Every structure is written in C-alpha cells, then in structure tokens.
Amino acid sequence: MAVDQGNATLTLAETARARHYGYALFGWLFQEGVTAVLLPYIQAIPELAAAYPDSPDFDEAAAFDEAAAEHHQLFGFNLFPYESIFLDSAGLLGGVVTERVAARYRQIGYVADTAVASPDHTTIPEGSLRSSIQADLPIRPFQR
C-alpha cells in the first residue's frame, strides 16, 4: 500500500521511516534548539529552511549563541516541557502524573532515558514513537 505525500508516493515502510527521522529531528530541536550539527537537517527541509536566515553577511556563530539563549529563556524559564507541570494538581514535577507516564512506557516496552529528562518531559514521547517505528522496520538509528 502506498501513501500519497503531496508530489511523492511513499510506501508505508518509507512513510514510517520518514516519520521516525522526523520525530528524531524535532525531538532534538525541541531539546537542544538549533545547533551546528542540526543545521544541515533544518536546511534540507524547505519549510524549516525558510525560517532560517540565509544571507552573505549572516553571522552563524552569533546566531547559534542567540538561538541557544532564546531556547533556554523559553524552555528553561517560561514554558516548562513537563506534563506534570500542567496536569498535577499542585503543578509540580514528579508524583502521580510522572509515574503514570512512566508506567505507560513500561507497558509498551519503551525504556525512557530518565538520566536525560523526567519521563514526562516533552522529548521522551518522540523517543517512544521513534522506538516503536524502529522496532517494526529495519531503520538505521538517526545519528546527530
């Protein structure tokens, strides 16, 4: 069976593989922001490349510093990327909400890297999506 993706028709396996890599990229962008390592991937996607400055006098090093500062300001101080902050009655990390999320991951056989973030961190679900797709398909892990 094929899936129509605009101008291209992809098989279900190709669609799943594309989603796997997309989840990985967006998870890393969310977690780390724009970095020199992720920039080539951003530039390869027309919709993302359009939002990235492209001029001869563009100072890329300064832009990475500014992007990192803005990313930290947003996700470090203003918009906390944890489910428990929004769903816990006390608005705290951990507790019942976090354990419920961790239990769901255990139920589907996904082992979240909790050394990096709490199980209810926004980037953890994309990891479970990538993992479930990778389990069904012969996909080479996406390397940053």
N, C-alpha and C positions, 0 to 999 in steps of 0.2 A: 504494500500500500504506500502511496506517495502523499506527501503533504505539500500543498501549494504555498510557497513563501514569497508571494509577490511575483517577481520575474523568474524565480528558480523553483524547480520542483525537487524536493528532497524526499528521500526515503524516510521511514520512521526512525531507522537507526541513525541516519545523518542528522535528522531533526533533534533527536535525543543527544547526540554528540555535541551539536551546536549549543544546545541549552546547557549542557554540562560545562562547556567552556565559558559561556555567558554568565552562569551563576558564579563560577570561579572568579572571573574578572570583576563583576560587580561587587562580590563579597570583599575582594581585596581593595577595590576602590573605596568602598564604604569604610573598611577598617583602617586603611593607610592613607587614603587620598591619592592625588596624582603624584607619582614618583617617576624618576628617570627610567626605571625598569618597566613600569606600566605604560608609559607614554607611547611606545610603538603600537601597542594594542589599541589604545584610545584613538590614535591617528588612523588605524586601519578600519574604524567604524565611522562611516560618514556622519552620522548623527552626533557622535561624540566629538569628532574632529572639528565639526563646525563650531563647537563651543570653545575650542582651544585656540588661542591667538597664533597667527601664522604670518609674521612679518619679518623683514630682514633685520630690523632693529630690536627685535624681541629678545629680552634678556632671560633665557631659560632658567639659569641658576637662581636668579632673583624670583622668578615666577614659582619655582618649586618651594622656595622658602616661604613665599607669601601664601601659596596654596596649603602648605603644612600648617601655617599659623591659623588660617581661616578654618581648616578642617578641625584643628584642636579646639579653637574657640567655639565652633558649632557643637561638635560631639563630645568635647571634654567639659564644657561649662553650661551649655544651653539645652541640648537635646540628647538626653541620656538614652543610649541604644539598648535598653534592657526592658524586657516585657514586664518584669515585676514592678518597675517604677510606675507603670501605668495601670497594672491590674491588681497589685497588692493593696489591700485596704489602707495600710499605713504608708504606702508609696516607697517601700524600702527594698533593697536588693536582698536576694536570698528568700528563704522561707517557703511557704506553700506553693507559690507560683513557680519559683525556680525549680523546686522538687518535682512539680507536675510536669514541667518541660523536660527535665532530665529523665523522668520515668517514661515519657513518651519516646524519647530517643532510645532508651534501653529496650522498649517494646518492639521497635522496628529494627533493632540490631545495630544502631549507629552509636559509635563511641566518639563523643564530642571531646575536643581538646580543651579541657577546662583549665589547663595551665595558661592558656592564652586569654580566655574570657569565661565568664559565667555561662552556664548552659542556656540562659535566656537572653544572651547577647544577640543582637540582630544578625550578626555574621554567621552564627552557628547554624541556623536553618539552611542557609545556602550550602553549607558543607554537607548537611544531610541529603539535600537534593542532589548535589554532585555525586555523593557516595552511592545513592540508590541508583542513579543512572549508570555510574561506572560499574556497579555490580551486575547490571544486565547487559552491558556492552563491552567489547574489547577496546577500551579507551585508554590511551597513554595519559597518565596524570599530567595536568597542566603545571608547568614549572614557571615560577616567577624569575 
